[in-house]
Amino acid sequence: MLISLDIRDLLLIDRLSLAFRPGLNVLTGETGAGKSILLDALGFVLGWRGRADLVRQGAAQGEAVAVFDLPPGHPARAVLDEAGIGAGDELILRRVTTPDGRKTGWINDRRTTAEVLRAVGETLVELHGQHDDRGLLNPRGHRLLLDAFAGTDLGPLRAAWAARAAAARALDQAQAGLTAARAEEDFLRHAVAELDKLAPEPGEDATLDTRRRAMQAAARIRDDVARAHAALSDQGAERLMSDALRWLEGAADRAEGRLDPALAALGRAMAELSEAQAGVETALEALAFDPREIETVEERLFAIRALARKHGVAPDDLGAFAATLRDRLQALDGGERNLAALARARDEAEAAYAATAAQISAARVAAARQLDAAMAGELAPLKMERARFTTQITPADPGPEGIDAVAFTVATNPGAPAGPLNRIASGGELSRFLLALKVCLTRDAAGLTLIFDEIDRGVGGATADAVGRRLQALAQSGQVLVVTHSPQVAALGAHHWRVEKRVADGMTTSTVTPLASGDRVDEIARMLSGDTVTAAARAAAQALLSG
């Protein structure tokens, strides 16, 4: 329930504080006095999309603050929880705008976005007028309204539709892939055979290249190492040193020790020479290779690189590329079996969707009968007992919301053909149809403040009284705000405000004044007689207020 609305420097309002109450709240005033400004200000703080030029001329910024009572279990609490905003028993919405259009909003002093304000506002306030903009006159929204009336959960239907669409896409993609695979079947079979024959492995290119370079280097140096080995062998340095050692040892006995150092050095040299020979032999063994091996290595290395260039991949990626081609070929070979399985899955998904859509459709038919009966009960008190409201359900193309098209039609007189609301009903009749429909659609909307903006336009006399009494009955279990030019409706209000436009110091402002019982007589008399309030008008006003 809306507790209060504070407005600062918005449009024609400089300072205004309104305290609203449960029951039927009526706002009256001359045309152009500023009644719609109040709705603009309330819509602004609730995040509704509206006019941009809201700041009062000369003001630095405009502001609106709305305070709501928030009972436990109110739908707004779920929106607030999702946004991470705590809430107690009272909810304070505040929004500020500047002349350049920058807007900032808060919920309970927590900075928030217009989207969150709008989502919260939709659970708090329902605005409705003769020229309704929330879907009552738009056939595209009638299915949504019927589902809301029935409390239909469309989640399973939307999930079934998504599964059906996914299964159909999978089948289409498989068919397209199979068609493309068939077009390249010869290439796939040749390429897979070629790759399987070569069987390249990751890292093999680098391994072969290293081996090839090593063998090329060995070929260049092995001859020199072999010549060095021959020079150190028993046919070269070893033989000469052995001869020298033998000759010196034969002469040592006669040299009186003068050859001993030379013999010792020569012994050491022979040992070093032996070690050198062993090292060279080891090197020769390492440098030994089969000349045919380098040809084999080069052939495989060049074959791998040529195949990589042919398919436009890196040599190390040839194995993965071969696996991809093999999968495509396997998919081609098993394509028909796969298509059959996917077709079965699609058929099953379509059947599941059809069954769920049929259940929803049956629920809508039942809800349509209930809504039509409820509307008949609402139209009678509004002096339209002969009018007929019918919810038409016709087949529609399948979609996430089902297979039904829903349209609200009316016939205003017995025997007259039914037609769309906004084509068959006159202005006054349309107002009453919409009021009745609004009552039916919101009867379970606990904690919702209903605002009717001139819903009584085009009706008068007993009909206006009937509209007022329906609004009064509707307000008994909640809060209803009515902007009205009808004295019959205004007289039935539990709380009454008068909206006036004043000019002071060249500045035009709108004010809102709560009316006591005596002031209400004068205001309703003005509504009855115009600018000149007569005694007869006051008497009539008093009679209306007395009921």
C-alpha positions as CSV (number, residue, x, y, z in Angstrom):
1,M,0.0,0.0,0.0
2,L,1.2,3.5,-0.8
3,I,1.7,5.4,2.4
4,S,3.1,8.7,1.2
5,L,4.4,10.6,-1.8
6,D,6.8,13.6,-1.5
7,I,7.5,15.6,-4.6
8,R,10.1,18.4,-4.9
9,D,10.6,20.6,-8.0
10,L,8.9,18.3,-10.5
11,L,7.0,19.9,-13.4
12,L,4.6,22.4,-11.8
13,I,5.1,21.2,-8.2
14,D,7.6,22.9,-6.0
15,R,6.9,21.2,-2.6
16,L,4.2,18.6,-2.0
17,S,3.7,15.9,0.6
18,L,0.7,13.5,0.4
19,A,-0.3,10.9,2.9
20,F,-2.5,8.2,1.4
21,R,-4.7,5.7,3.2
22,P,-6.3,2.4,2.6
23,G,-9.6,2.4,0.8
24,L,-10.8,4.6,-2.0
25,N,-8.7,7.7,-2.5
26,V,-10.1,10.3,-5.0
27,L,-8.3,13.2,-6.6
28,T,-10.4,15.9,-8.3
29,G,-9.8,19.2,-9.9
30,E,-10.3,21.3,-13.0
31,T,-8.9,20.0,-16.3
32,G,-5.2,21.0,-16.5
33,A,-4.9,21.5,-12.8
34,G,-2.1,19.0,-12.6
35,K,-3.7,15.7,-11.7
36,S,-1.7,13.9,-14.3
37,I,1.5,15.5,-12.8
38,L,1.0,13.4,-9.7
39,L,0.9,10.3,-11.7
40,D,3.9,11.4,-13.7
41,A,5.8,11.9,-10.4
42,L,4.7,8.6,-9.0
43,G,5.6,6.8,-12.2
44,F,9.0,8.6,-12.2
45,V,9.9,7.3,-8.7
46,L,8.7,3.8,-9.7
47,G,11.0,3.7,-12.7
48,W,8.3,3.9,-15.3
49,R,9.2,5.2,-18.7
50,G,7.8,8.7,-19.1
51,R,8.5,12.3,-20.1
52,A,12.1,13.5,-19.9
53,D,11.5,17.2,-19.0
54,L,10.5,16.6,-15.4
55,V,12.5,19.3,-13.5
56,R,10.6,22.4,-12.6
57,Q,11.8,25.5,-14.4
58,G,14.7,27.1,-12.5
59,A,15.3,24.2,-10.2
60,A,18.7,22.4,-9.9
61,Q,17.0,19.0,-9.7
62,G,13.7,17.3,-9.1
63,E,13.0,14.6,-6.6
64,A,10.2,12.2,-5.7
65,V,10.0,9.9,-2.7
66,A,7.3,7.2,-2.3
67,V,6.9,5.2,0.9
68,F,5.0,1.8,0.8
69,D,3.9,-0.6,3.5
70,L,5.4,-4.0,2.8
71,P,3.7,-6.9,4.5
72,P,5.4,-10.3,4.8
73,G,5.2,-12.4,1.6
74,H,4.7,-9.4,-0.7
75,P,5.9,-10.1,-4.2
76,A,8.3,-7.1,-4.0
77,R,10.4,-8.9,-1.5
78,A,11.4,-11.5,-4.1
79,V,12.6,-8.7,-6.5
80,L,14.5,-7.0,-3.6
81,D,16.1,-10.3,-2.6
82,E,17.3,-10.9,-6.1
83,A,18.8,-7.4,-6.2
84,G,20.5,-7.9,-2.9
85,I,18.4,-5.2,-1.1
86,G,17.1,-5.8,2.4
87,A,13.6,-4.7,3.3
88,G,11.6,-4.3,6.5
89,D,8.0,-3.5,7.0
90,E,8.4,-0.2,5.1
91,L,9.8,0.4,1.7
92,I,11.2,3.8,0.6
93,L,11.8,4.6,-3.0
94,R,13.6,7.7,-4.0
95,R,14.6,9.1,-7.4
96,V,16.3,12.3,-8.5
97,T,16.6,13.9,-11.9
98,T,18.5,16.8,-13.3
99,P,17.6,19.2,-16.1
100,D,20.0,17.4,-18.5
101,G,18.1,14.1,-17.9
102,R,20.5,12.3,-15.6
103,K,18.5,10.2,-13.1
104,T,19.5,8.4,-9.9
105,G,17.4,6.0,-7.8
106,W,17.6,4.5,-4.3
107,I,15.6,1.8,-2.5
108,N,15.9,2.1,1.3
109,D,19.0,4.4,0.8
110,R,20.6,1.7,-1.5
111,R,21.6,3.0,-4.9
112,T,19.8,1.1,-7.6
113,T,18.9,1.1,-11.3
114,A,15.7,2.1,-13.1
115,E,15.2,-1.5,-14.1
116,V,15.1,-2.6,-10.4
117,L,12.9,0.3,-9.5
118,R,10.6,-0.7,-12.4
119,A,10.5,-4.4,-11.4
120,V,9.7,-3.4,-7.8
121,G,7.1,-0.9,-8.9
122,E,5.3,-3.4,-11.0
123,T,4.6,-5.4,-7.8
124,L,3.4,-2.3,-5.9
125,V,1.3,-0.2,-8.2
126,E,-1.0,-0.9,-11.2
127,L,-1.9,2.1,-13.3
128,H,-4.9,1.9,-15.5
129,G,-6.9,4.4,-17.6
130,Q,-9.4,4.5,-20.4
131,H,-6.5,4.6,-22.9
132,D,-4.8,1.7,-21.2
133,D,-1.1,1.2,-22.1
134,R,-0.5,-2.1,-20.2
135,G,-2.0,-4.6,-22.7
136,L,-5.7,-4.7,-22.0
137,L,-6.5,-3.3,-25.4
138,N,-3.7,-5.0,-27.2
139,P,-4.7,-8.6,-28.4
140,R,-1.0,-9.6,-28.3
141,G,-1.2,-9.3,-24.5
142,H,-4.5,-11.1,-23.9
143,R,-2.8,-14.5,-23.7
144,L,-0.5,-13.3,-21.1
145,L,-3.4,-11.8,-19.1
146,L,-5.4,-15.0,-19.3
147,D,-2.4,-17.0,-18.1
148,A,-2.0,-14.6,-15.2
149,F,-5.7,-14.9,-14.4
150,A,-5.3,-18.7,-14.4
151,G,-2.0,-18.7,-12.5
152,T,-0.5,-20.8,-15.3
153,D,3.1,-21.8,-15.0
154,L,4.6,-21.6,-18.5
155,G,8.0,-22.8,-17.4
156,P,7.6,-26.5,-18.5
157,L,6.1,-25.4,-21.8
158,R,9.0,-23.0,-22.5
159,A,11.5,-25.8,-21.5
160,A,9.7,-28.2,-23.9
161,W,9.8,-25.7,-26.7
162,A,13.5,-25.1,-26.1
163,A,14.2,-28.9,-26.1
164,R,12.1,-29.2,-29.3
165,A,14.1,-26.4,-31.0
166,A,17.4,-27.9,-29.9
167,A,16.5,-31.4,-31.2
168,A,15.5,-29.9,-34.6
169,R,18.7,-27.9,-34.8
170,A,20.8,-31.0,-34.0
171,L,19.1,-32.9,-36.8
172,D,19.5,-30.0,-39.3
173,Q,23.2,-29.6,-38.4
174,A,23.7,-33.4,-38.8
175,Q,22.0,-33.4,-42.1
176,A,24.0,-30.4,-43.3
177,G,27.2,-32.1,-42.1
178,L,26.4,-35.3,-43.8
179,T,25.6,-33.5,-47.1
180,A,29.0,-31.7,-46.9
181,A,30.8,-34.9,-46.0
182,R,29.3,-36.7,-48.9
183,A,30.6,-33.9,-51.2
184,E,34.2,-34.5,-50.0
185,E,34.1,-38.3,-49.5
186,D,36.8,-39.0,-52.1
187,F,39.1,-36.5,-50.6
188,L,38.5,-37.8,-47.1
189,R,39.2,-41.4,-48.0
190,H,42.4,-40.5,-49.9
191,A,43.7,-38.1,-47.2
192,V,43.0,-40.6,-44.4
193,A,44.7,-43.4,-46.3
194,E,47.7,-41.2,-47.0
195,L,48.0,-40.0,-43.4
196,D,47.5,-43.5,-42.0
197,K,50.2,-44.8,-44.3
198,L,52.7,-42.2,-43.2
199,A,51.4,-42.3,-39.5
200,P,53.3,-39.1,-38.4
201,E,53.7,-38.7,-34.6
202,P,53.9,-35.4,-32.6
203,G,57.5,-34.3,-32.3
204,E,58.7,-36.6,-35.0
205,D,59.7,-33.7,-37.3
206,A,62.1,-32.2,-34.8
207,T,63.5,-35.7,-33.9
208,L,64.2,-36.5,-37.6
209,D,65.7,-33.1,-38.3
210,T,68.1,-33.4,-35.3
211,R,69.1,-36.9,-36.4
212,R,69.7,-35.7,-40.0
213,R,71.8,-32.8,-38.9
214,A,73.9,-35.1,-36.6
215,M,74.6,-37.6,-39.5
216,Q,75.5,-34.8,-41.9
217,A,77.9,-33.4,-39.3
218,A,79.4,-36.9,-38.7
219,A,80.0,-37.4,-42.4
220,R,82.0,-34.2,-42.5
221,I,84.4,-34.9,-39.6
222,R,84.7,-38.7,-39.5
223,D,87.5,-38.9,-42.2
224,D,89.7,-36.5,-40.1
225,V,89.0,-38.5,-37.0
226,A,89.9,-41.8,-38.8
227,R,93.2,-40.3,-40.1
228,A,94.0,-39.2,-36.5
229,H,93.3,-42.7,-35.3
230,A,95.7,-44.1,-37.9
231,A,98.4,-41.7,-36.9
232,L,98.1,-42.8,-33.3
233,S,97.9,-46.5,-34.0
234,D,100.7,-49.2,-34.1
235,Q,101.4,-48.1,-37.6
236,G,102.1,-44.5,-36.6
237,A,103.0,-42.7,-33.4
238,E,102.6,-45.8,-31.2
239,R,105.1,-47.9,-33.3
240,L,107.7,-45.1,-33.3
241,M,107.4,-44.5,-29.6
242,S,107.6,-48.3,-28.9
243,D,110.8,-48.5,-31.0
244,A,112.3,-45.5,-29.2
245,L,111.5,-47.1,-25.9
246,R,113.1,-50.4,-26.9
247,W,116.2,-48.7,-28.2
248,L,116.6,-46.6,-25.0
249,E,116.0,-49.5,-22.7
250,G,118.9,-51.4,-24.5
251,A,121.3,-48.5,-24.0
252,A,120.2,-47.6,-20.5
253,D,122.6,-50.1,-18.8
254,R,125.6,-48.4,-20.4
255,A,124.3,-44.8,-19.9
256,E,124.9,-44.8,-16.1
257,G,121.4,-43.5,-15.3
258,R,121.5,-40.6,-17.7
259,L,118.6,-42.1,-19.7
260,D,116.3,-42.8,-16.7
261,P,114.4,-39.5,-16.9
262,A,113.8,-39.9,-20.6
263,L,112.6,-43.5,-20.1
264,A,110.2,-42.3,-17.4
265,A,108.8,-39.5,-19.5
266,L,108.4,-41.9,-22.5
267,G,106.5,-44.3,-20.3
268,R,104.1,-41.6,-19.3
269,A,103.7,-40.5,-22.9
270,M,102.9,-44.1,-23.9
271,A,100.1,-44.2,-21.2
272,E,98.7,-40.8,-22.5
273,L,98.9,-42.0,-26.0
274,S,96.9,-45.1,-25.1
275,E,94.2,-43.0,-23.5
276,A,94.1,-40.7,-26.6
277,Q,93.7,-43.8,-28.8
278,A,90.8,-45.0,-26.7
279,G,89.0,-41.6,-26.9
280,V,89.4,-41.4,-30.6
281,E,88.1,-45.0,-31.1
282,T,85.0,-44.1,-29.0
283,A,84.4,-41.0,-31.1
284,L,84.8,-43.1,-34.3
285,E,82.2,-45.6,-33.0
286,A,79.8,-42.7,-32.2
287,L,80.2,-41.2,-35.7
288,A,79.6,-44.5,-37.4
289,F,76.3,-44.7,-39.3
290,D,74.8,-46.5,-42.2
291,P,74.9,-44.1,-45.2
292,R,71.5,-45.5,-46.2
293,E,70.0,-44.3,-42.9
294,I,70.4,-40.7,-43.8
295,E,68.5,-41.3,-47.0
296,T,65.7,-43.0,-45.0
297,V,65.6,-40.1,-42.4
298,E,65.6,-37.5,-45.1
299,E,62.8,-39.2,-47.1
300,R,60.5,-39.5,-44.1
301,L,61.3,-35.9,-42.9
302,F,60.6,-34.5,-46.4
303,A,57.4,-36.6,-46.7
304,I,56.0,-35.3,-43.4
305,R,56.8,-31.7,-44.3
306,A,55.3,-32.0,-47.7
307,L,52.1,-33.5,-46.3
308,A,51.9,-30.7,-43.7
309,R,52.2,-28.1,-46.5
310,K,49.6,-29.9,-48.5
311,H,47.0,-29.7,-45.7
312,G,48.0,-26.4,-44.4
313,V,48.9,-27.6,-40.8
314,A,52.0,-27.8,-38.7
315,P,53.9,-31.1,-39.0
316,D,53.2,-31.8,-35.3
317,D,49.5,-31.3,-36.0
318,L,49.2,-33.9,-38.7
319,G,48.2,-36.6,-36.2
320,A,45.3,-34.5,-34.8
321,F,44.3,-33.5,-38.3
322,A,44.2,-37.1,-39.4
323,A,42.0,-37.9,-36.4
324,T,39.6,-35.0,-37.4
325,L,39.4,-36.4,-41.0
326,R,38.9,-39.9,-39.6
327,D,36.0,-38.7,-37.4
328,R,34.4,-37.0,-40.4
329,L,34.8,-40.1,-42.4
330,Q,33.3,-42.2,-39.6
331,A,30.4,-39.7,-39.3
332,L,29.9,-40.2,-43.0
333,D,29.9,-44.0,-42.7
334,G,27.6,-43.9,-39.7
335,G,25.6,-40.8,-40.8
336,E,22.4,-42.5,-41.7
337,R,22.3,-44.3,-38.3
338,N,23.0,-41.0,-36.6
339,L,20.3,-39.2,-38.6
340,A,17.8,-41.8,-37.7
341,A,18.6,-41.4,-33.9
342,L,18.4,-37.6,-34.1
343,A,15.1,-37.8,-36.0
344,R,13.7,-40.0,-33.2
345,A,14.9,-37.5,-30.6
346,R,13.3,-34.7,-32.5
347,D,10.0,-36.6,-32.8
348,E,10.1,-37.3,-29.1
349,A,10.8,-33.7,-28.3
350,E,7.9,-32.6,-30.6
351,A,5.6,-35.0,-28.9
352,A,6.6,-33.8,-25.4
353,Y,6.0,-30.2,-26.5
354,A,2.7,-31.1,-28.1
355,A,1.5,-32.9,-24.9
356,T,2.5,-30.0,-22.7
357,A,1.0,-27.4,-25.1
358,A,-2.2,-29.4,-25.1
359,Q,-2.3,-29.3,-21.3
360,I,-1.8,-25.6,-21.3
361,S,-4.4,-25.1,-24.0
362,A,-7.0,-27.1,-21.9
363,A,-6.1,-25.0,-18.9
364,R,-6.6,-21.8,-20.9
365,V,-10.0,-23.0,-22.2
366,A,-11.1,-23.7,-18.6
367,A,-9.7,-20.3,-17.4
368,A,-11.4,-18.6,-20.3
369,R,-14.8,-19.9,-19.1
370,Q,-14.0,-18.8,-15.6
371,L,-12.9,-15.3,-16.7
372,D,-16.1,-14.9,-18.9
373,A,-18.2,-15.9,-15.9
374,A,-16.3,-13.5,-13.6
375,M,-16.7,-10.7,-16.2
376,A,-20.5,-11.3,-16.4
377,G,-20.6,-10.9,-12.6
378,E,-18.6,-7.7,-12.8
379,L,-20.5,-6.1,-15.7
380,A,-24.0,-6.4,-14.0
381,P,-23.2,-4.0,-11.2
382,L,-21.8,-1.6,-13.9
383,K,-25.2,-1.4,-15.6
384,M,-24.0,-3.6,-18.5
385,E,-25.9,-6.8,-17.6
386,R,-26.9,-7.3,-21.3
387,A,-23.3,-7.0,-22.5
388,R,-21.4,-10.2,-23.2
389,F,-17.7,-10.6,-22.7
390,T,-16.1,-13.6,-24.5
391,T,-12.5,-14.9,-24.4
392,Q,-11.8,-16.4,-27.8
393,I,-9.1,-19.1,-28.1
394,T,-8.0,-20.0,-31.6
395,P,-5.1,-22.1,-32.9
396,A,-1.8,-20.3,-33.4
397,D,1.6,-21.2,-34.7
398,P,3.5,-23.2,-32.1
399,G,5.8,-21.1,-29.9
400,P,7.3,-20.9,-26.4
401,E,3.9,-19.8,-25.0
402,G,2.0,-22.6,-26.7
403,I,-0.3,-23.1,-29.6
404,D,-3.2,-20.7,-28.7
405,A,-4.1,-17.2,-29.8
406,V,-6.2,-15.4,-27.2
407,A,-8.5,-12.4,-27.9
408,F,-11.0,-10.6,-25.6
409,T,-14.2,-9.8,-27.5
410,V,-17.4,-8.0,-26.5
411,A,-20.9,-7.6,-27.6
412,T,-22.7,-4.7,-26.1
413,N,-26.3,-5.7,-27.0
414,P,-28.1,-9.0,-27.3
415,G,-27.8,-10.4,-30.8
416,A,-25.0,-8.0,-31.8
417,P,-21.8,-9.5,-33.2
418,A,-18.8,-9.7,-30.9
419,G,-15.7,-7.8,-31.7
420,P,-12.5,-6.4,-30.3
421,L,-12.8,-4.3,-27.1
422,N,-11.6,-1.0,-28.7
423,R,-13.7,-1.4,-31.8
424,I,-17.1,-2.4,-30.4
425,A,-17.5,-0.5,-27.2
426,S,-18.1,3.3,-26.9
427,G,-16.0,5.4,-24.7
428,G,-18.2,4.9,-21.6
429,E,-18.7,1.2,-22.3
430,L,-15.0,0.7,-22.8
431,S,-14.3,2.3,-19.4
432,R,-16.6,-0.1,-17.7
433,F,-15.3,-3.2,-19.6
434,L,-11.8,-2.3,-18.7
435,L,-12.8,-1.7,-15.0
436,A,-14.5,-5.0,-14.9
437,L,-11.5,-6.7,-16.5
438,K,-9.1,-5.0,-14.2
439,V,-11.1,-6.2,-11.2
440,C,-11.1,-9.8,-12.4
441,L,-7.4,-9.8,-13.3
442,T,-6.2,-8.2,-10.0
443,R,-8.6,-9.8,-7.4
444,D,-5.7,-12.0,-6.1
445,A,-3.1,-9.3,-6.3
446,A,-2.5,-8.8,-2.6
447,G,-0.7,-5.6,-1.5
448,L,-1.2,-3.9,-4.9
449,T,-2.2,-0.3,-5.1
450,L,-4.6,0.2,-8.0
451,I,-4.6,3.6,-9.8
452,F,-7.5,4.5,-12.2
453,D,-6.9,7.6,-14.3
454,E,-10.3,8.9,-15.4
455,I,-11.7,5.4,-15.8
456,D,-15.1,7.0,-15.5
457,R,-14.6,9.2,-18.6
458,G,-17.7,9.2,-20.8
459,V,-20.2,8.0,-18.2
460,G,-22.5,9.9,-16.0
461,G,-25.6,9.6,-13.8
462,A,-26.5,6.2,-12.6
463,T,-23.7,4.6,-14.6
464,A,-21.1,6.8,-13.0
465,D,-22.6,5.9,-9.6
466,A,-22.3,2.2,-10.5
467,V,-18.6,2.7,-11.6
468,G,-17.9,4.5,-8.3
469,R,-19.6,1.8,-6.2
470,R,-17.5,-0.9,-8.0
471,L,-14.4,1.1,-7.3
472,Q,-15.5,1.5,-3.7
473,A,-16.1,-2.3,-3.3
474,L,-12.7,-3.0,-4.9
475,A,-11.0,-0.6,-2.4
476,Q,-12.5,-2.4,0.6
477,S,-9.8,-5.0,0.5
478,G,-6.9,-2.8,-0.5
479,Q,-6.0,0.7,-1.8
480,V,-7.5,2.4,-4.9
481,L,-6.5,5.8,-6.2
482,V,-8.9,7.4,-8.7
483,V,-8.4,10.5,-10.7
484,T,-11.9,11.6,-11.6
485,H,-14.2,14.3,-13.0
486,S,-17.3,12.5,-11.9
487,P,-19.1,13.8,-8.8
488,Q,-20.8,10.5,-8.3
489,V,-17.4,8.7,-8.1
490,A,-15.8,11.5,-6.0
491,A,-18.7,11.3,-3.5
492,L,-17.9,7.6,-2.8
493,G,-14.3,8.2,-1.9
494,A,-13.1,7.5,1.6
495,H,-10.4,10.2,1.2
496,H,-10.6,13.2,-1.1
497,W,-7.9,15.5,-2.4
498,R,-8.4,18.6,-4.6
499,V,-5.7,19.5,-7.2
500,E,-5.5,23.2,-8.1
501,K,-3.3,25.3,-10.3
502,R,-2.1,28.7,-8.8
503,V,-0.1,31.6,-10.2
504,A,2.1,33.6,-7.9
505,D,4.9,36.1,-8.8
506,G,4.6,34.9,-12.4
507,M,5.2,31.3,-11.5
508,T,2.5,28.6,-12.0
509,T,2.4,25.7,-9.5
510,S,0.0,22.9,-8.7
511,T,-1.1,22.1,-5.2
512,V,-3.0,19.3,-3.6
513,T,-5.3,19.9,-0.7
514,P,-6.9,17.2,1.5
515,L,-10.6,18.0,1.9
516,A,-12.6,17.8,5.1
517,S,-16.3,17.0,4.9
518,G,-17.4,20.6,4.4
519,D,-14.8,21.2,1.7
520,R,-15.9,18.0,0.0
521,V,-19.4,19.4,-0.4
522,D,-18.0,22.5,-2.1
523,E,-15.8,20.5,-4.4
524,I,-18.5,18.1,-5.5
525,A,-20.9,21.0,-5.9
526,R,-18.3,22.6,-8.2
527,M,-18.0,19.4,-10.2
528,L,-21.8,19.4,-10.6
529,S,-22.4,23.1,-11.5
530,G,-19.1,24.5,-12.7
531,D,-17.5,27.8,-11.6
532,T,-20.7,29.1,-10.0
533,V,-21.6,27.0,-7.0
534,T,-25.3,27.2,-6.3
535,A,-27.3,26.2,-3.2
536,A,-29.0,23.5,-5.3
537,A,-25.5,22.2,-6.3
538,R,-24.5,22.1,-2.7
539,A,-27.7,20.2,-1.8
540,A,-27.1,17.8,-4.6
541,A,-23.5,17.3,-3.4
542,Q,-24.7,16.7,0.1
543,A,-27.1,14.2,-1.2
544,L,-24.4,12.4,-3.1
545,L,-22.1,12.3,0.0
546,S,-24.9,11.0,2.1
547,G,-25.3,8.0,-0.2
